[in-house]
């Protein structure tokens, strides 16, 4: 499986969203999904009794997304279907606001091992985008370009390649061929070609993405593409290509997503928090050299830079 999509683009506030939904966004963006579920559940109860139709739309969508992120795809399907129904009643069956819940429904059905249904929802999302002019669909295409179901759903490779090729062509038209998100789609398509045994077209696409980094002036955007190339080469068992990308990033002092993970560490999750369903985010501050080695790994030198979720996560001893 490829990494789950980040919170970026998952839960847009929307032009008519109530300010009361800010609490959900704050918690969700910190990936405290169980806490986000509790907030979404309470907000849905209020919206159903006192909220406007727009409030109910956002409350149902947040509730469905929280269910999805806490591992309840069946319940998430019901909540997201309720979101679709409300949006269709309020904005029509071809509204761009349908795109996000449709993609999330595809993700839910993927988690339930129902690729045919996932494919139908993705096709519908793409069809809706195709009905609008290119200026109006920029936000929707940006979301589609970074959404997970186009790369992790359990469909056959031929179907995945076709759907991702359609999305790449759409992004190239709307965002531009040189846009970094378009290049991320190029990498995804190349990855699928490798898995399908189509080595030559995959190599051409990888070369295209590598070459495109030279046209990206924004260091963040270049870092995004180089990071994705590096991780893709590592997953596909292409160590020489991965090493070359890493050397390029170091040589050009490109800012990647914080840092490239050479050996992922999996510290034990506190049993008490696991039993209670607690989750949170911890950012630790340690000193490393150019090779990624820690200068001093003693617990006295490790600083909790930021913690969010539960006090248990703020204890440095828990991360030793």
N, C-alpha and C positions, 0 to 999 in steps of 0.2 A: 504494500500500500504506500502511496505517496503521502506526504504530510498533509494534515487537515488545513483547510484554508484559514488564514488569519482572520482576526476580527475586522480588519480593514474592509470596508464595503459591505459588511454583513448586516448592520442595522442602521440604516440612514435615518436621521431624525425626521426628515420630510418637512415640507413647507407648512403643513397644518398640524404638526404634532404638538401635543401639549408639553409645556415645560416640565410637568410632573414626571415625564418619562426620562428625565436626565439621570435619575438614580439608577435606572436599569442600564443605561449606556455606560455610566461610570463603572459599575460592577462588572458588566460584560466585557468591557475593554480591558479589564485587568484579568480576564479569563477565570473569574470566580464563578463558574457556571452554576454550581449548586445555589450559591447566594443569588445569582441572577434569576434562577428559576423561582425562588421564593418571592423576589421582588415582582417578577412578571405575573405570578399567580395572584398576588395582592392587587396589582394594578389592573389586571383583567377583571377581577371582581368589582372594583370601583367603576371601571369603564362600562361594564355591562349594565350596571344599575343607574349610573348618572352621566356617563360620557356621551359625547357626540359620536356620530358614525365614524368620523376620522379617528377619534380616540379608540374606538373599538377595533378598527382596522389595525392600528399600531399595536394595541394590546394583544390581540390574537397573534399577530406576526411575531412579537417578542416572546410570547408564551410558547409558540411552536418552535422557535429557534432555541430557546432555553431547553425545551424537552429534547431536541435533537442533540444538543451539545452535552446533555447529561445521560445520553444513551437510551432514550425512549423514542425510537423512530416511529413506532405504531401510533402512540399518542400524538407525536409531532405531526403525523400525517393528518389526523383529524383537525388539529388546530390550524394547520396551514390551509386545509381545504375550507375551513370557516373563513380564513382571511381572503381566499380567492373569491368566495361567494359575496362577501361584503364589498370588495373592490369592484367586482363586476356590476353590482347593484348601484354603486356610487359613481363609477367612472366608465363603465362599459367593458365589453369583452375584449377590447383591443388596447386597453390602457397599458402604458409602459410600467405602471406600478405593479402589474401582474408578474413581471419578469423575476423579481427576487423570490417571492414565494414559490413560483414554478420551479426555479432552480433548486430551492431548498426541498421541495417535494421530490425532485429527482434524487437528491442526496438521501432523503429518508427511504425511498424505495430501493436505492442501491444498498443501503444498510440492511434492508430486509431481504436482500438477494432477489430482487424483482427487476432485472435489467430492462425488460420490455416496457414496463411502466415508466421507469426512469427515462428511457429514450423518448417516450411520448411527451413527457413534460418538458424535456430539453428542446424537442422539436417545436413544441408550442411556444416556448419562450423565444426561440429564434424567429419563428413566424411572426410573432407580435412585433419584434424589433424591425423586421423587414417591411412592415406596413408604414413605418414612420420615416420622415426625412432624416438625413444623416446628422444634421445639427441637433436634432431632438434626442437622438439615441446615444449620445456620447457617454453619459453616465451609465446607461444600461450596458453598453459594450465594455466599458471599463470594469464593471462588476462581472460580466460574463468571462472576461479575459483572466480574471484572478480567482474564479470560483472552482471549487474542488471537483464537482461531479463530472466535469469533462475529462478528468484524468483518472478517477478512482472507481468509477462505476463498473459493475461486473458484467459488462456486455462483451460481445466478441470483438476482436481487434479491428476487423473490417469496419464495423459500425462505429467504433471509437475514432478510427482514422477519418472516416467520412465526416463525422460530426465536428471533429477538431479542425479539419480542413475548411469546412464552412465557416467556423468561427474565426479562423485565421484570415480568410479572405474578407470577412466583414470588418475585422479589426484593422486590416491594412487599408481599407477604404475610409473608415471613420476616424481612426487614430493616426494613420499614416504608417507606411512600411517601416520607417526607421524608429518608430516609437518603441520604447523598451518593452512595453506590455505585448506588443505584436511579436517582438523577438522571443519573449517568454513562451508565446504560443508556438513559435517555430521550434523551440527546444522540445516542447511537449510533443509536437507532431513527430519530430525526429526520434524521440524516445519510443513512441508507439511503433514506428517503422522498424526499429531495432528488435523490439519484442516480436514483431511479425516476420522477422528474418529478411527484411528489405534493407540490406546494409548500404548499398550505393546511394539511394535517395536519402537515407538517414545521414550519411556522411556529408552529402551536399548541404543538407539543412543545418547540420552542426557547424560546418564551415561558414555558412551564411550568418549564423548567430554570432560566431566569433568575430567575423569581419565587421559586423554591425556595431560592435562595441567601440570601434574606432570613430564612429560617427556620433556617439553619445557624449555630449559635452558635460552633462550633469554627472558628477562622481557617484551620486547615489544610484542613478539609473544604470550606470556601467557596472556598479557593484552588484545590483540585482541580477543582471544578466550573467556576469561572471560567476556569481554564487550558484545560480541555477545550473549553469554548465558544469561546474565542479561537482555539485551533488549528483547530477544526472550521470556523469561519467563514473563516479564512485559506485552508484547503484547498479550500473550496467556492467561493472567489472572491467573498466577501461582505465587502469591506474596511470598509464603514461600520459593519456590525455588529461586526466585529472591533475597530475603533477604539473603539466605545462600551464594549465589555467591558474593554478595556485602560484606558480612562479611569476606569471604575468601580473597577477593582482598585487603580489608583494613588490615587484619591480616598479610598477606604476603607482604604488602607494594608493591603490584603489580602496575606498571605503566599502566594505561588504556589509552584510546584515550583522553589524556588531563585530563578529569574527567568524571565520570558517571553523566548523567543528571537525577536527581531525580524528579524535577518538571520543565518541559520545559517552559521557558518564551517566550512570543511572543510580543516584543515591537512593537509599531506602526511604519510602514514604512513611511518615509516622503512623504506626498502627492505629492509634487512637483516632487520628484525623480520618483515616481510611474507613474505620468502622462507623464514624459519625457522618460521613459524607462531606467533610470539610475540604475545601480546596483554597488555593491562594497563589500568590506570586511572590517570589523572593529574588532580589538582585543582590549578588554578593560582589564585593570589591576585593580583588587580589591583584598583585603585581606579576606580570609575565614578561618574558623577554621576546625577542623577534621570532624565536622558534616556537613560541607558545608554551614554554616551560614556566612553571611557577617558581618565583624566586624563593619564597619562604612559605611553605604550606602549613606552618604551625597555626593552630587555632587562634593564637593571639593576634596574628597578622590578618585574619579574615574579618572583614567588616561587612555588616548587613547594611548595604547602601539604601535599599528600599524593600519594605515588606507590605503586603496587602492581603487581607483576607482574615487571618486569625493570628492571635498573639503567639501561638505555638510556632508559627513560621518565622517569627522574629528572633528566635533563640539560636545564636550561632552554634551552640552545641549540637543542634538538630541537623546541621549541615556538615559536621566534621567528617 
